């Protein structure tokens, strides 16, 4: 795999995605390239994602044939789930072909995350809409892609904030704050006042709140989110968690403590001079178009990046 920044970000993101789910089985991987080769952790991963048990496989594969058989079990199981992996067979995983392993993980992300199959059953507040709701009746909109579903859901919860794309639009760290506050009003109310010159801090604050109070795991780092090399597939992997977000009890919901309100309050307490209210900055406008898919999401192809 050719070395480039967007590919490194994508590999880190996909590894975090796998580990986020494998931790439910008390295990993890260090390398996508090598740690799925014997099929054991791949079987555990698809079992967790599907919510179905796969009990019959070789628990201690020592020989290549046993490893190939385990991987084949996982791939055949995915076919029963309606996910056919084209151009990937068991030898590709066992032989550590990273590009194809990444394609497999991307297919899992689309199938089990982007289409909103995984549901989190909790007693607390949950969003009123998920990806399927916003897409409408699947019988009447069969051509809707996972990306289009997600973009529609994001636009709804950004509450009027323009959304031009899934990469550079998020680079100042403010839009993720707007999304967190849109999903849970009052959880991140001051995002508009954040300094655009400190994007990592902005993204970190919003992502920490989402992780702690909404259960949205940090599958990308704040540094990667604001990087000019961020790829769309990594961002989709992270953002696709939000439609299943659940606000936890005792979350620090509060009113906006805007700079403008502080100035007005200060003026009220002073009798020396007439108040001169500051002009509030406008939201970013003229966002680039997001209507055309820059990545084919129905397959499991490698991302085509301008940064290559």
C-alpha positions in Angstrom: 0.0 0.0 0.0 1.5 3.3 -1.2 2.4 5.5 1.7 0.3 8.7 1.9 -1.3 10.6 4.7 -4.9 9.9 3.8 -4.2 6.2 3.7 -2.6 6.3 7.1 -5.6 8.1 8.5 -7.9 5.6 7.0 -5.9 2.7 8.3 -6.0 4.1 11.8 -9.7 4.8 11.6 -10.5 1.3 10.4 -8.3 -0.2 13.1 -10.2 1.8 15.7 -13.5 0.7 14.2 -12.5 -3.0 14.5 -11.2 -2.6 18.0 -14.3 -0.7 19.1 -16.4 -3.7 18.4 -13.8 -6.4 19.3 -13.5 -5.0 22.8 -17.0 -6.4 23.4 -15.4 -9.9 23.1 -12.4 -8.8 25.3 -9.9 -8.8 22.5 -8.3 -6.4 20.0 -5.9 -6.1 17.1 -2.8 -4.2 16.5 -2.5 -4.7 12.8 -5.2 -4.9 10.2 -2.7 -6.5 7.9 -1.8 -9.4 10.1 -4.2 -9.9 13.0 -7.2 -11.1 11.0 -5.2 -13.7 9.0 -6.2 -16.8 11.0 -9.9 -15.9 10.9 -10.6 -16.1 14.6 -10.9 -12.3 15.2 -12.7 -11.8 11.9 -15.3 -14.4 13.0 -15.6 -12.6 16.4 -16.0 -9.3 14.6 -18.8 -10.3 12.3 -20.5 -12.1 15.2 -20.5 -8.9 17.2 -21.6 -6.8 14.3 -24.5 -9.1 13.3 -25.5 -10.0 16.9 -25.4 -13.7 15.8 -23.2 -16.4 17.2 -20.8 -18.4 15.0 -19.7 -21.3 17.1 -18.2 -23.8 14.7 -14.7 -22.9 13.6 -11.2 -23.9 14.4 -10.3 -22.2 17.8 -6.5 -23.0 17.4 -5.6 -22.9 13.8 -1.9 -23.8 13.2 -1.9 -24.7 9.5 -2.7 -22.6 6.5 -5.7 -24.8 5.5 -7.2 -24.2 9.0 -6.8 -20.5 8.7 -8.3 -20.4 5.2 -11.3 -22.4 6.5 -11.9 -20.0 9.3 -11.8 -17.0 7.0 -14.1 -18.8 4.6 -16.6 -19.4 7.4 -16.7 -15.6 8.1 -17.1 -14.7 4.4 -19.9 -17.3 3.8 -21.7 -16.0 7.0 -21.6 -12.5 5.5 -23.3 -13.8 2.4 -26.2 -15.0 4.6 -26.3 -11.4 5.9 -26.9 -10.1 2.5 -23.3 -8.8 2.1 -21.5 -10.3 -0.9 -17.8 -9.5 -0.9 -16.7 -9.3 -4.6 -13.1 -10.0 -5.6 -12.0 -11.0 -2.1 -11.5 -14.6 -1.0 -10.1 -16.3 2.1 -6.5 -16.4 0.8 -6.5 -12.6 0.5 -7.0 -12.2 4.2 -4.8 -15.1 5.2 -2.0 -13.8 2.9 -2.1 -10.3 4.5 -3.2 -8.3 1.5 -3.9 -5.0 3.2 -5.7 -3.3 0.4 -8.3 -6.0 0.2 -8.5 -6.3 4.0 -9.3 -2.6 4.1 -11.9 -3.1 1.4 -13.5 -5.8 3.5 -13.6 -3.6 6.6 -15.1 -0.8 4.6 -17.9 -3.2 3.4 -18.6 -4.1 7.0 -18.7 -0.4 8.0 -21.3 0.3 5.2 -23.4 -2.7 5.9 -23.5 -2.6 9.7 -23.1 1.1 10.5 -24.1 3.4 7.6 -27.5 1.7 7.0 -28.3 1.9 10.6 -28.7 -1.8 11.3 -27.1 -1.7 14.7 -29.5 -0.3 17.3 -28.6 0.6 20.8 -31.4 -0.3 23.2 -31.3 2.0 26.2 -33.8 3.8 28.4 -32.4 7.3 27.9 -33.3 9.8 25.2 -32.5 8.7 21.6 -32.8 10.7 18.4 -36.2 10.6 16.8 -34.8 9.7 13.4 -32.2 7.3 12.1 -30.7 7.0 8.7 -33.5 4.8 7.4 -36.1 7.3 8.7 -34.6 10.2 6.9 -34.1 8.2 3.7 -37.8 7.5 3.6 -39.4 4.3 2.7 -36.8 2.0 1.2 -39.4 0.7 -1.2 -39.9 4.1 -2.7 -36.2 5.2 -2.6 -34.2 2.1 -3.7 -31.3 4.2 -5.1 -30.4 6.1 -2.0 -26.8 5.4 -1.1 -25.4 5.2 2.5 -23.6 8.5 1.9 -26.8 10.2 0.8 -28.7 8.8 3.8 -26.0 10.1 6.2 -25.7 13.5 4.6 -29.5 14.0 4.8 -29.5 13.0 8.5 -26.5 15.3 9.2 -28.2 18.3 7.5 -31.3 17.8 9.6 -29.3 17.8 12.8 -27.0 20.6 11.9 -30.2 22.7 12.0 -29.5 25.1 9.1 -25.7 25.1 9.3 -24.5 24.7 5.6 -22.9 21.3 4.9 -20.8 21.3 1.7 -18.7 18.1 2.1 -17.5 15.5 4.6 -13.9 16.6 4.7 -12.7 20.2 4.5 -16.0 21.5 5.9 -15.1 20.1 9.3 -11.6 21.4 9.4 -12.0 24.3 11.8 -13.5 22.0 14.5 -16.7 24.0 14.8 -19.1 21.9 12.7 -18.6 18.9 14.9 -19.5 21.1 17.8 -22.6 22.2 15.9 -23.5 18.5 15.3 -23.1 17.5 18.9 -25.3 20.4 20.0 -27.8 19.6 17.2 -28.1 16.0 18.4 -28.3 16.9 22.1 -29.3 20.6 22.4 -27.4 22.3 25.2 -24.6 19.7 25.3 -22.2 21.9 23.3 -23.9 25.3 23.2 -20.9 27.6 22.8 -19.5 26.1 19.5 -20.3 29.3 17.6 -17.9 31.2 19.8 -14.9 28.9 19.3 -11.7 30.2 17.8 -11.2 29.0 14.3 -7.5 29.3 14.8 -7.6 26.5 17.3 -9.3 23.7 15.4 -7.7 20.7 17.3 -9.0 22.1 20.6 -12.4 22.7 19.1 -12.7 19.2 17.7 -11.3 17.6 20.8 -13.9 19.4 23.0 -16.8 18.3 20.8 -15.6 14.8 20.3 -14.9 14.3 24.1 -18.5 15.4 24.8 -19.9 13.1 22.2 -17.8 10.2 23.5 -18.6 10.8 27.2 -22.3 11.7 26.9 -23.6 10.3 23.6 -21.6 7.1 23.3 -19.9 8.1 20.1 -16.5 6.5 20.1 -13.5 8.5 18.8 -12.8 6.4 15.7 -10.8 9.3 14.4 -8.6 11.6 16.4 -9.2 15.4 16.6 -5.9 15.9 14.8 -7.1 13.6 11.9 -10.5 15.3 11.7 -8.9 18.7 11.1 -6.2 17.4 8.8 -6.1 18.5 5.2 -5.5 14.8 4.4 -8.7 13.6 6.0 -10.5 11.2 3.7 -14.3 10.8 3.2 -14.4 7.1 4.2 -12.8 7.8 7.6 -15.2 10.6 8.3 -18.2 8.5 7.3 -17.0 5.8 9.6 -17.0 8.2 12.5 -20.1 10.2 11.7 -22.2 7.1 11.1 -22.3 6.5 14.8 -24.3 9.7 15.5 -27.8 8.4 14.3 -27.6 5.8 17.0 -26.4 8.2 19.7 -28.1 8.1 23.1 -27.9 11.0 25.6 -26.8 9.6 29.0 -28.4 10.6 32.3 -26.9 13.6 34.1 -25.4 15.0 30.9 -24.2 18.7 31.4 -27.0 20.3 29.4 -26.8 24.1 29.7 -27.8 27.4 28.1 -25.4 29.2 25.7 -23.0 31.5 27.5 -22.3 33.7 24.5 -19.8 36.5 24.4 -22.5 38.9 23.3 -24.6 38.1 26.4 -21.6 38.7 28.6 -21.0 42.1 26.9 -24.7 43.1 27.4 -24.6 42.0 31.0 -21.5 44.1 31.6 -23.1 47.1 30.0 -26.1 46.8 32.2 -24.0 46.9 35.3 -22.1 50.0 34.1 -23.5 53.5 34.2 -20.4 55.2 32.8 -20.9 54.9 29.0 -23.5 53.9 26.5 -23.3 50.3 25.4 -21.7 49.6 22.0 -22.7 46.0 21.2 -20.2 44.0 19.1 -21.2 42.5 15.8 -21.6 38.8 15.9 -19.8 36.8 13.3 -21.9 35.0 10.6 -21.8 31.2 10.1 -19.6 30.0 7.2 -21.4 30.2 3.9 -20.9 29.3 0.3 -20.1 25.7 1.1 -19.1 23.5 -1.8 -21.6 21.1 -3.3 -22.0 17.7 -1.6 -24.7 16.4 -4.0 -22.4 14.1 -6.1 -20.7 11.2 -4.4 -17.0 11.6 -4.5 -16.6 7.9 -3.4 -18.5 4.9 -4.6 -20.0 3.7 -1.4 -22.0 0.7 -2.6 -18.9 -1.3 -3.4 -15.8 -1.9 -1.4 -13.3 0.0 -3.5 -10.2 1.8 -2.4 -10.8 5.6 -2.1 -9.6 7.7 -4.9 -7.9 10.7 -3.3 -6.7 14.0 -4.7 -4.0 13.9 -2.2 -2.2 11.0 -3.9 
